[in-house]
Amino acid sequence: MPDHMRTRQRYASSDLGESLGLASEQARHAPEYLLNRYTVLGSRGNGGFGTVLECWDTRLQRRVAIKRMPLAVAGGGGVGGAAIAADGAVGHGAMGHGAVAGGGTVAGANLSTIEEALGEARTASRLEHPGIVTVHDFEVDHGIAYLVMEYVDGMTLTELLGRVEGGTLTHDECAYLAQQLGEAIGFAHEHGVLHLDIKPSNIMFTRDGKVKLCDFGMATLASAAGYADARGGTVGYMPPEQIEGELVDERSDIFALAVVLYQALFGIDPFIAPTADKSLALIARGVKPKPSKADPYLAGITEETLLACLSPDPGARPADAAQVGNDLAFGLGDPDEGAASIADLTGQAAGEAEDEEDWEGEGLPFSVRYPWMYPLVVRVVTGVAAGAWVYALAPYALHNTQVPALAAALVAGAAGVAWTPLGSIVAMLAWAMALLSGGTADAAAVMTCGIALGLFAWWWVRTHKEKPAALALLAAPALGQPAAAAALAGGTLKPVAATATSVFAWALARMGAALAAQGYAYGQVTAALVQAFAPTTLLGLVGVAMGALAAAAITRSGTSVARGVVGQLAGCSLTVAGQMCAARLENGGIWPAPAWSTVGVAVTLGSFVCVMLALAGPRDLDGEDED
């Protein structure tokens, strides 16, 4: 019975429908951010041209696929690896494909190389055809070329063949595949673009069965970018002239098209070999078995067209890809029936999963969709805290100068927004100036200045690694509330750093309040210090330290935002309890009513930190905190 008439068992899977969950899971762990715009959701394979990346475009709020390749360094010489790779080396994965990802950064890219790569990208971007993946953008950054391409929601031909019995398609399905590929390749050839790496892993099927050819112009673009032997393509699909580095033209792509069709019909690549030389020998021998011997139904125009396209001699091959596709489709079967069958297969693979045709990022963490939001909030609030503290210190720190308090506050605020550690540095300098304004003869003032300089040095080192720590330090003295640092430190820092930061911030706020009450007057620093660190206040310090420690320990015990919320509840409870115990001790054992200045600030800041944690998204336990 002819192959196109027999009923076959199909293997269906819901793996494709799990793509959204995969993207969300990968986004949980400190997603990489490219070109200040694209959040990397995951990798989709490696090969001679690099790694395919699935990304989220935070500006246009859509998925894209990106390939990045190192450019050739000035002075000649290629970078990257050999372009000859095994089948599927580039672009495997249940998701779509986009552009090429390469290895590390290469400095000193030659300007002419960049222009050549840009020219190839422009040419590929002009291929506006429904059967060709669209190129959206091309960028060069630090010696790396980024090609941003349309994201295709579907599976590769490699994956489709792996899901059906025998790894083959029916005659009708192959007729549809040949017709669609022929049209896409022919359109590109008419516009002067060769593919040079046609293979099953570069052929996509959307969820509704439409064919998309990926990586058009990638071989020539890689050549412009400086890859060694970048026009090599993939062993098993390259014609002899391409393997031997001779002149290539449209007939080279037609050879690869015929190999793909042969593989779809019989489940084998007739020219696959461990080395290029052995592949050349197989091509010279000719396909075994011949199509009509394996399937008598293929005798006639189908076999004649296939054998002509697979000829070792380019001159014996046809040059019109669209005509080749139509001839093959005519001899194989009904392309419309094949299209319906392919759509049924891809629909089975999707299972009962949520329809992703119109998926616009639902379910992705907020930090993936808007990665700039969290650092922006941290910078702005740090700037406000630095400006507020400097404004309060200005009457004492700048009373012998002509600098207005508002101008000093604006400078400090701008410093905090530009770089969060700088905001804390400016504020600490203002505080040291206020201390010195009271006179250096007082030994306590000298001691306090020494403490301030020690704090300054410690914080200079600390905030380089954990920039939100600057906000945790500044909040307490800026608000005049010693307990204010516990929530911020506990939500953004590691346990030890959170505890130390909350203690330092408590000390700054207590000393600042006491010194301000004395007007930073000469000879009054000793009295202010005694008032600030009276034994009755130390219970408050213990409560702040314990609250910060508990919040940080719970938050860091996992990656979820929920742990951070629980940590804030625990830290707020301990902080308020410590302040109330200190107030009871001051009142001679009488429990006072909770003051808004204590409870309100703790609850407000705890809520603010929960919002910050939601903006930051789930953390990577193995990574460092970043601004």
C-alpha positions as CSV (number, residue, x, y, z in Angstrom):
1,M,0.0,0.0,0.0
2,P,1.4,3.5,-0.9
3,D,2.9,5.3,2.0
4,H,0.6,8.3,1.6
5,M,-2.5,6.1,2.1
6,R,-1.6,4.1,5.1
7,T,-2.6,5.0,8.6
8,R,0.2,5.5,11.1
9,Q,0.4,5.8,14.8
10,R,1.5,9.3,15.8
11,Y,3.3,10.2,19.0
12,A,1.8,13.3,20.6
13,S,3.2,15.2,23.5
14,S,2.4,18.2,25.5
15,D,6.0,19.3,25.7
16,L,5.3,22.3,23.5
17,G,2.6,23.5,25.8
18,E,5.1,23.5,28.7
19,S,7.1,26.2,27.0
20,L,5.6,29.0,29.1
21,G,6.3,27.2,32.3
22,L,9.9,26.6,31.2
23,A,10.4,30.3,30.4
24,S,8.9,31.3,33.8
25,E,11.1,28.8,35.6
26,Q,14.3,30.0,33.8
27,A,13.3,33.6,34.5
28,R,13.2,32.8,38.3
29,H,17.0,32.8,38.6
30,A,18.6,36.2,38.0
31,P,17.8,36.5,34.3
32,E,20.5,38.0,32.0
33,Y,19.7,41.4,30.5
34,L,21.0,42.2,27.0
35,L,21.4,45.6,25.3
36,N,19.5,47.3,28.2
37,R,16.3,45.9,26.6
38,Y,16.1,42.1,26.3
39,T,15.7,39.7,29.3
40,V,17.0,36.3,28.5
41,L,14.4,33.6,29.3
42,G,16.5,30.6,28.3
43,S,18.9,29.0,25.9
44,R,17.6,27.0,22.9
45,G,20.7,25.1,21.8
46,N,24.4,25.4,20.8
47,G,26.2,25.0,17.6
48,G,28.9,26.3,15.2
49,F,27.3,29.7,15.1
50,G,26.6,30.0,18.8
51,T,23.6,29.7,21.2
52,V,20.0,30.5,20.3
53,L,18.4,32.6,23.1
54,E,14.8,33.1,23.8
55,C,14.3,36.6,25.2
56,W,11.7,39.0,26.3
57,D,11.6,42.5,24.7
58,T,10.9,44.8,27.7
59,R,10.3,47.8,25.4
60,L,7.7,46.2,23.0
61,Q,6.6,43.5,25.5
62,R,7.0,40.5,23.2
63,R,9.1,37.4,22.9
64,V,12.0,37.5,20.5
65,A,14.8,35.1,19.6
66,I,18.4,36.4,19.6
67,K,21.7,35.1,18.3
68,R,24.9,36.8,19.3
69,M,28.3,36.2,17.7
70,P,31.7,37.6,18.4
71,L,33.0,39.8,15.7
72,A,36.5,39.4,14.1
73,V,39.2,41.3,16.0
74,A,41.1,44.1,14.3
75,G,44.1,42.9,12.4
76,G,42.4,39.9,10.8
77,G,41.7,36.4,11.9
78,G,38.4,34.9,12.6
79,V,36.9,34.1,16.0
80,G,34.4,31.6,17.1
81,G,34.5,28.0,16.1
82,A,34.4,26.0,12.9
83,A,31.1,26.4,11.2
84,I,30.8,22.7,10.3
85,A,28.6,21.1,13.0
86,A,26.5,18.1,13.4
87,D,22.9,18.2,12.5
88,G,20.9,20.2,15.1
89,A,24.0,21.9,16.4
90,V,22.2,25.3,15.9
91,G,18.7,25.9,17.0
92,H,17.3,22.9,18.8
93,G,14.4,23.5,21.2
94,A,10.7,23.3,21.6
95,M,10.4,27.0,21.3
96,G,11.2,29.2,18.3
97,H,14.5,30.4,17.1
98,G,15.8,33.9,16.8
99,A,19.3,35.1,16.3
100,V,23.0,33.6,17.0
101,A,24.6,33.6,20.4
102,G,28.3,33.1,20.6
103,G,30.9,32.9,23.3
104,G,32.7,35.6,25.1
105,T,33.3,39.2,24.2
106,V,35.9,40.0,21.7
107,A,37.4,43.5,22.0
108,G,38.6,45.6,19.1
109,A,36.3,44.5,16.3
110,N,37.3,45.7,12.9
111,L,35.1,48.5,11.6
112,S,34.9,47.0,8.2
113,T,33.9,43.7,9.7
114,I,31.0,45.4,11.6
115,E,29.9,47.1,8.4
116,E,30.0,43.7,6.5
117,A,27.9,42.0,9.2
118,L,25.5,44.9,9.3
119,G,25.1,44.8,5.5
120,E,24.3,41.1,5.7
121,A,21.8,41.7,8.5
122,R,20.1,44.4,6.4
123,T,19.9,42.0,3.5
124,A,18.3,39.3,5.6
125,S,15.9,41.8,7.2
126,R,14.5,42.6,3.7
127,L,13.2,39.0,3.3
128,E,9.6,39.7,4.2
129,H,8.0,36.3,3.4
130,P,5.5,34.3,5.5
131,G,7.8,31.2,5.2
132,I,11.0,33.0,6.5
133,V,11.6,34.1,10.0
134,T,11.8,37.9,10.2
135,V,14.9,39.8,11.3
136,H,13.8,42.6,13.7
137,D,17.1,44.3,14.6
138,F,20.9,44.1,14.5
139,E,23.2,45.5,17.3
140,V,26.9,45.5,18.1
141,D,28.0,45.9,21.7
142,H,31.5,45.3,23.1
143,G,32.6,43.2,20.1
144,I,29.5,41.1,20.0
145,A,27.0,41.2,17.2
146,Y,23.3,40.6,18.2
147,L,20.7,39.6,15.6
148,V,17.2,40.0,17.0
149,M,14.6,37.8,15.1
150,E,11.0,36.8,15.2
151,Y,10.1,34.3,17.9
152,V,8.4,31.2,16.4
153,D,6.1,29.3,18.7
154,G,6.3,25.8,17.5
155,M,8.7,22.9,16.8
156,T,11.5,22.1,14.4
157,L,11.4,19.5,11.7
158,T,13.9,17.5,13.7
159,E,11.5,17.4,16.7
160,L,8.5,16.6,14.5
161,L,10.3,13.7,12.9
162,G,11.2,12.4,16.4
163,R,7.5,12.4,17.3
164,V,6.1,10.3,14.4
165,E,6.4,6.6,13.7
166,G,9.6,5.7,11.8
167,G,10.8,9.3,11.8
168,T,9.1,9.9,8.4
169,L,6.3,12.1,7.0
170,T,3.6,10.9,4.6
171,H,3.8,11.8,0.9
172,D,1.1,14.5,1.3
173,E,3.0,16.0,4.2
174,C,6.3,15.9,2.2
175,A,4.5,17.6,-0.7
176,Y,3.4,20.4,1.5
177,L,6.9,20.7,3.0
178,A,8.6,20.8,-0.4
179,Q,6.2,23.4,-1.8
180,Q,6.6,25.7,1.2
181,L,10.4,25.4,1.5
182,G,10.8,25.9,-2.3
183,E,8.7,29.1,-2.2
184,A,10.7,30.5,0.8
185,I,14.1,29.6,-0.7
186,G,13.2,30.8,-4.1
187,F,12.0,34.2,-2.7
188,A,15.3,34.6,-0.9
189,H,17.3,33.7,-4.0
190,E,15.4,36.3,-6.0
191,H,16.6,38.9,-3.4
192,G,20.2,37.8,-3.6
193,V,20.4,35.8,-0.3
194,L,21.7,32.3,0.1
195,H,20.9,30.2,3.2
196,L,23.8,27.7,3.1
197,D,22.7,25.8,6.2
198,I,19.3,24.3,5.3
199,K,18.7,21.3,7.7
200,P,15.8,20.0,9.8
201,S,16.7,22.0,12.9
202,N,16.5,25.2,10.9
203,I,13.0,24.4,9.6
204,M,10.2,25.3,12.0
205,F,6.5,24.4,12.2
206,T,4.2,26.9,14.0
207,R,1.4,25.6,16.2
208,D,-1.0,25.7,13.3
209,G,1.3,23.9,10.9
210,K,2.8,26.7,8.9
211,V,6.5,26.3,7.7
212,K,9.1,28.8,8.7
213,L,12.7,28.7,7.5
214,C,15.1,30.0,10.1
215,D,18.6,31.5,9.9
216,F,18.5,32.9,6.4
217,G,21.7,34.6,5.6
218,M,23.3,33.3,8.8
219,A,26.2,31.6,7.1
220,T,27.1,34.7,5.1
221,L,26.6,36.9,8.2
222,A,28.8,34.7,10.2
223,S,31.5,34.9,7.5
224,A,31.3,38.7,7.7
225,A,31.6,38.5,11.5
226,G,34.8,36.5,11.2
227,Y,34.0,32.9,11.9
228,A,36.5,30.4,10.6
229,D,35.2,28.7,7.5
230,A,31.8,30.1,8.3
231,R,30.3,29.1,5.0
232,G,30.8,25.5,5.9
233,G,27.2,24.8,7.0
234,T,26.4,21.3,8.3
235,V,27.9,18.0,7.2
236,G,25.3,15.8,5.6
237,Y,23.5,18.7,4.0
238,M,26.3,20.5,2.2
239,P,27.0,19.9,-1.5
240,P,30.6,19.1,-2.6
241,E,31.3,22.7,-3.7
242,Q,30.4,24.0,-0.3
243,I,32.5,21.4,1.6
244,E,35.5,22.1,-0.6
245,G,35.2,25.9,-0.2
246,E,34.5,26.5,-3.9
247,L,31.9,28.9,-5.4
248,V,28.4,28.5,-4.0
249,D,25.1,29.6,-5.5
250,E,21.4,28.9,-5.5
251,R,22.0,25.3,-6.4
252,S,23.9,24.7,-3.1
253,D,20.7,25.5,-1.2
254,I,18.7,23.2,-3.6
255,F,21.0,20.3,-2.8
256,A,20.3,20.8,0.9
257,L,16.6,21.1,0.2
258,A,16.6,17.7,-1.5
259,V,18.5,16.1,1.3
260,V,15.9,17.3,3.8
261,L,13.1,15.9,1.6
262,Y,14.9,12.6,1.3
263,Q,15.3,12.4,5.1
264,A,11.6,13.3,5.6
265,L,10.5,10.5,3.2
266,F,12.8,7.7,4.4
267,G,14.0,8.7,7.9
268,I,17.7,8.8,7.1
269,D,20.2,11.4,5.8
270,P,22.0,9.6,2.9
271,F,25.1,11.8,3.2
272,I,25.6,12.0,7.0
273,A,29.1,11.1,8.0
274,P,31.6,11.8,10.8
275,T,33.8,13.8,8.6
276,A,33.4,16.1,5.5
277,D,35.7,13.8,3.4
278,K,33.5,10.7,4.1
279,S,30.4,12.8,3.3
280,L,32.0,13.7,0.0
281,A,32.5,10.0,-0.8
282,L,28.8,9.2,-0.1
283,I,27.7,12.1,-2.3
284,A,29.9,10.9,-5.2
285,R,28.5,7.4,-4.8
286,G,24.9,8.7,-5.0
287,V,21.9,8.0,-2.7
288,K,21.4,4.5,-1.5
289,P,18.7,3.2,-1.9
290,K,17.3,5.1,-4.8
291,P,13.8,6.6,-4.1
292,S,11.9,4.2,-6.4
293,K,13.5,1.1,-5.0
294,A,12.6,2.1,-1.4
295,D,9.1,3.2,-2.5
296,P,7.8,2.4,-6.0
297,Y,5.2,5.2,-5.7
298,L,8.1,7.7,-6.0
299,A,9.1,6.6,-9.5
300,G,8.8,9.3,-12.2
301,I,9.0,13.1,-11.6
302,T,9.7,12.8,-7.9
303,E,12.7,10.5,-8.3
304,E,14.0,12.4,-11.3
305,T,13.8,15.7,-9.5
306,L,15.4,14.4,-6.3
307,L,18.3,12.7,-8.1
308,A,18.9,15.8,-10.2
309,C,19.0,18.0,-7.1
310,L,21.4,15.6,-5.3
311,S,23.9,15.5,-8.2
312,P,27.5,16.1,-7.1
313,D,27.8,18.3,-10.2
314,P,26.2,21.7,-9.6
315,G,25.7,22.1,-13.3
316,A,23.4,19.1,-13.4
317,R,21.1,20.5,-10.7
318,P,18.1,22.8,-11.3
319,A,18.5,26.4,-10.3
320,D,15.0,27.4,-9.5
321,A,14.0,26.4,-5.9
322,A,10.4,27.4,-6.3
323,Q,10.1,25.2,-9.4
324,V,11.8,22.3,-7.6
325,G,9.4,22.6,-4.7
326,N,6.4,22.5,-7.1
327,D,7.8,19.6,-9.1
328,L,8.3,17.5,-5.9
329,A,4.9,18.5,-4.6
330,F,3.2,17.5,-7.9
331,G,4.8,14.0,-7.8
332,L,4.4,13.4,-4.1
333,G,0.7,14.1,-3.4
334,D,-1.7,16.8,-2.2
335,P,0.0,19.7,-0.4
336,D,-3.4,20.8,1.1
337,E,-3.9,17.4,2.6
338,G,-0.4,17.6,3.9
339,A,-0.9,21.0,5.4
340,A,-4.0,19.7,7.3
341,S,-2.1,16.7,8.5
342,I,0.9,18.7,9.7
343,A,-1.4,21.1,11.5
344,D,-3.0,18.2,13.3
345,L,0.4,16.9,14.4
346,T,1.5,20.2,15.8
347,G,-1.9,20.7,17.4
348,Q,-1.5,17.3,19.1
349,A,2.0,18.3,20.4
350,A,0.5,21.4,21.9
351,G,-2.0,19.2,23.8
352,E,-4.5,21.0,25.9
353,A,-2.0,23.7,26.9
354,E,-2.9,27.4,27.0
355,D,-3.0,29.0,23.6
356,E,0.2,30.9,23.2
357,E,-0.5,32.5,19.8
358,D,-1.4,35.8,21.6
359,W,0.8,35.2,24.6
360,E,2.1,38.6,25.7
361,G,4.1,37.7,28.8
362,E,1.3,36.6,31.1
363,G,2.8,34.6,33.9
364,L,6.3,36.0,33.6
365,P,7.7,37.6,36.8
366,F,7.3,41.4,36.9
367,S,11.1,41.7,37.2
368,V,11.4,39.9,33.8
369,R,8.9,42.1,32.0
370,Y,10.2,45.3,33.5
371,P,13.7,44.7,34.8
372,W,14.5,48.4,35.1
373,M,11.8,49.0,37.6
374,Y,13.5,47.7,40.8
375,P,16.8,49.5,40.3
376,L,15.0,52.7,39.4
377,V,12.9,52.5,42.6
378,V,16.0,51.8,44.7
379,R,17.9,54.7,43.1
380,V,15.1,57.2,43.5
381,V,14.3,56.4,47.1
382,T,18.0,56.4,48.0
383,G,18.3,59.8,46.4
384,V,15.3,61.1,48.4
385,A,16.7,59.7,51.7
386,A,20.2,61.1,51.1
387,G,18.7,64.5,50.2
388,A,16.4,64.6,53.3
389,W,19.3,63.8,55.6
390,V,21.6,66.3,54.1
391,Y,18.8,69.0,54.2
392,A,18.5,68.3,58.0
393,L,22.2,68.5,58.5
394,A,22.8,71.6,56.3
395,P,22.2,74.2,59.1
396,Y,25.0,72.7,61.1
397,A,27.3,71.4,58.4
398,L,27.1,74.5,56.1
399,H,26.4,77.4,58.5
400,N,29.8,79.0,57.7
401,T,29.3,78.7,53.9
402,Q,27.0,80.4,51.3
403,V,25.6,77.0,50.1
404,P,21.8,76.9,50.5
405,A,20.4,73.9,52.3
406,L,18.1,73.0,49.4
407,A,21.0,73.1,46.9
408,A,23.0,70.7,49.1
409,A,20.0,68.4,49.4
410,L,19.6,68.4,45.7
411,V,23.2,67.5,45.1
412,A,23.0,64.6,47.6
413,G,19.8,63.4,46.1
414,A,21.2,63.5,42.6
415,A,24.3,61.6,43.8
416,G,22.0,58.9,45.3
417,V,20.0,58.5,42.1
418,A,23.2,58.4,39.9
419,W,24.9,55.8,42.1
420,T,23.4,54.6,45.3
421,P,26.7,54.3,47.3
422,L,27.6,57.9,46.3
423,G,24.4,59.1,48.0
424,S,25.4,57.6,51.3
425,I,29.0,58.9,50.9
426,V,27.7,62.5,50.4
427,A,25.4,62.2,53.4
428,M,28.2,60.8,55.6
429,L,30.5,63.7,54.6
430,A,27.7,66.2,55.6
431,W,27.3,64.5,59.0
432,A,31.1,64.6,59.6
433,M,31.1,68.3,58.7
434,A,28.3,68.9,61.2
435,L,30.2,67.1,63.9
436,L,33.3,69.1,63.2
437,S,31.4,72.3,63.3
438,G,30.9,71.8,67.1
439,G,34.7,72.1,67.7
440,T,37.4,69.5,67.7
441,A,38.6,70.2,71.2
442,D,35.9,68.0,72.7
443,A,37.4,64.5,72.9
444,A,34.0,63.0,72.3
445,A,33.7,64.9,69.0
446,V,37.0,63.5,67.8
447,M,35.9,60.0,68.8
448,T,32.6,60.5,66.9
449,C,34.5,61.7,63.8
450,G,36.6,58.6,64.0
451,I,33.5,56.4,64.2
452,A,32.1,58.3,61.2
453,L,35.2,57.8,59.2
454,G,35.2,54.1,60.1
455,L,31.6,53.9,59.0
456,F,32.5,55.7,55.8
457,A,35.3,53.3,54.9
458,W,33.2,50.2,55.8
459,W,30.3,51.4,53.7
460,W,32.5,52.3,50.7
461,V,33.4,48.6,50.5
462,R,29.9,47.2,51.5
463,T,27.8,49.1,49.0
464,H,29.9,48.1,46.0
465,K,28.4,44.6,46.3
466,E,25.0,45.3,47.7
467,K,23.9,48.7,46.5
468,P,20.4,48.6,48.2
469,A,22.4,48.7,51.5
470,A,22.9,52.5,51.0
471,L,19.2,53.0,51.3
472,A,19.0,50.8,54.4
473,L,21.7,53.0,56.0
474,L,20.2,56.3,55.1
475,A,16.6,55.6,55.9
476,A,16.9,55.7,59.7
477,P,18.8,59.0,60.1
478,A,16.8,60.6,57.3
479,L,13.5,59.7,59.0
480,G,14.8,60.3,62.5
481,Q,13.6,56.8,63.4
482,P,16.4,54.5,64.7
483,A,14.3,51.4,64.0
484,A,13.7,52.2,60.3
485,A,16.7,50.3,59.0
486,A,15.5,46.8,60.1
487,A,13.0,46.3,57.3
488,L,15.1,47.7,54.5
489,A,18.3,45.8,55.6
490,G,16.5,42.6,56.3
491,G,14.8,42.6,52.9
492,T,17.8,43.5,50.7
493,L,20.9,42.2,52.4
494,K,22.4,38.9,53.6
495,P,21.9,38.2,57.4
496,V,25.3,39.4,58.7
497,A,25.3,42.5,56.5
498,A,21.7,43.2,57.4
499,T,22.4,43.0,61.1
500,A,25.5,45.2,61.0
501,T,23.8,47.7,58.7
502,S,20.8,48.0,61.0
503,V,23.0,48.5,64.0
504,F,25.0,51.2,62.3
505,A,21.9,53.0,61.1
506,W,20.4,52.8,64.6
507,A,23.5,54.4,66.0
508,L,23.5,57.2,63.4
509,A,19.9,58.0,64.0
510,R,20.3,58.0,67.8
511,M,23.4,60.2,67.7
512,G,21.9,62.4,65.0
513,A,18.8,63.1,67.1
514,A,20.7,63.7,70.3
515,L,23.3,66.0,68.6
516,A,20.5,67.9,66.7
517,A,18.8,68.5,70.1
518,Q,22.0,70.1,71.3
519,G,22.5,72.1,68.1
520,Y,25.8,70.3,67.4
521,A,27.1,72.9,69.9
522,Y,30.7,73.0,71.1
523,G,31.2,70.9,74.2
524,Q,27.8,69.2,74.1
525,V,28.8,66.1,72.1
526,T,29.6,64.1,75.3
527,A,26.2,64.7,76.7
528,A,24.6,63.9,73.4
529,L,26.4,60.6,73.2
530,V,25.4,59.7,76.8
531,Q,21.8,60.4,76.0
532,A,21.9,58.5,72.7
533,F,23.4,55.3,74.2
534,A,21.8,55.2,77.6
535,P,21.3,51.6,78.9
536,T,17.5,52.0,78.6
537,T,17.8,52.4,74.8
538,L,19.9,49.3,74.2
539,L,16.9,47.0,74.2
540,G,15.7,49.0,71.2
541,L,19.0,48.3,69.5
542,V,18.7,44.6,70.2
543,G,15.2,44.6,68.7
544,V,16.4,46.3,65.6
545,A,19.3,43.9,65.2
546,M,17.1,40.8,65.8
547,G,14.4,42.1,63.4
548,A,16.9,42.7,60.6
549,L,18.6,39.3,61.2
550,A,15.3,37.4,61.2
551,A,14.0,39.2,58.1
552,A,17.2,38.5,56.2
553,A,17.5,34.9,57.3
554,I,13.9,34.0,56.3
555,T,14.1,36.0,53.0
556,R,17.4,34.2,52.1
557,S,16.1,30.8,52.9
558,G,14.6,30.4,49.5
559,T,14.0,32.2,46.2
560,S,10.4,33.1,46.4
561,V,8.9,36.5,47.1
562,A,6.6,35.0,49.6
563,R,9.5,34.2,51.9
564,G,10.5,37.8,51.8
565,V,7.0,38.8,52.9
566,V,7.1,36.3,55.8
567,G,10.5,37.7,56.7
568,Q,9.2,41.2,56.8
569,L,6.3,40.2,59.2
570,A,8.8,38.5,61.5
571,G,11.3,41.3,61.4
572,C,8.6,44.0,62.0
573,S,7.3,42.0,65.0
574,L,10.7,41.7,66.6
575,T,11.6,45.4,65.9
576,V,8.4,46.7,67.4
577,A,8.7,44.4,70.4
578,G,12.2,45.7,71.1
579,Q,11.1,49.3,70.9
580,M,8.2,48.6,73.3
581,C,10.5,46.8,75.8
582,A,12.9,49.8,75.7
583,A,10.0,52.2,76.3
584,R,8.8,50.1,79.2
585,L,12.2,50.1,80.8
586,E,12.4,53.9,80.4
587,N,8.9,54.2,82.0
588,G,9.8,52.3,85.1
589,G,8.2,49.0,84.1
590,I,4.9,50.4,82.7
591,W,3.9,49.3,79.3
592,P,3.3,52.3,77.1
593,A,0.8,52.4,74.2
594,P,2.6,51.7,70.9
595,A,3.6,55.0,69.3
596,W,2.9,55.7,65.6
597,S,6.5,56.8,65.2
598,T,7.6,53.2,66.0
599,V,4.8,51.0,64.7
600,G,3.8,53.1,61.7
601,V,7.3,53.5,60.3
602,A,8.0,49.8,60.7
603,V,4.8,48.7,59.0
604,T,5.1,51.3,56.2
605,L,8.7,50.4,55.5
606,G,7.9,46.7,55.7
607,S,5.2,47.1,53.1
608,F,7.5,49.1,50.9
609,V,10.1,46.4,51.1
610,C,7.5,43.8,50.1
611,V,6.8,45.9,47.0
612,M,10.5,46.1,46.3
613,L,10.8,42.3,46.6
614,A,8.0,41.9,44.1
615,L,9.7,44.2,41.7
616,A,13.0,42.4,42.1
617,G,11.4,39.0,41.5
618,P,12.7,35.6,42.7
619,R,16.4,35.6,43.4
620,D,19.2,33.3,42.4
621,L,20.7,31.9,45.7
622,D,24.0,31.4,44.0
623,G,24.3,34.9,42.6
624,E,25.3,38.2,44.0
625,D,22.9,41.0,44.8
626,E,22.8,43.6,42.1
627,D,21.4,47.1,41.8
